[in-house]
Amino acid sequence: MAFRGRSSVAPVVVLAACFALLNMLPMAFVPQPSVQSRIADRLELNEATSAAIAAATTFAAQPVFAASFDDEPDEEEGFDFRLIATLALPGFAVFWAGFNVWRVLFRQTGRQMESAQGSAKPGLRAED
């Protein structure tokens, strides 16, 4: 089996390619002041044009105000059941939490009253 050595040319070629790519990149990440001012002027002009177009088209999209003035008086719609639908679940959750807390509190108080030492343990049965 013949011994194959590594070529020393490959790393040199890779380094030369990297150096060439780095030289193609611009040296500064920030544009020159003259280029920056031209870009800012263009952006300002574009923003002004966009604002003018938006203002001009907004008035055309507004509904006619005469449609809001009805000759008929507002009818009474009655009770809004969305209020009950919105408050039912949180109300039930508060009730359930209060029920569980007070139930345990009353059980513990009853156990403490049964014992002579004031401890809750003597009032417990074997299955508790």
Beta strands, then each sheet from edge to edge (+ up, - down):
end
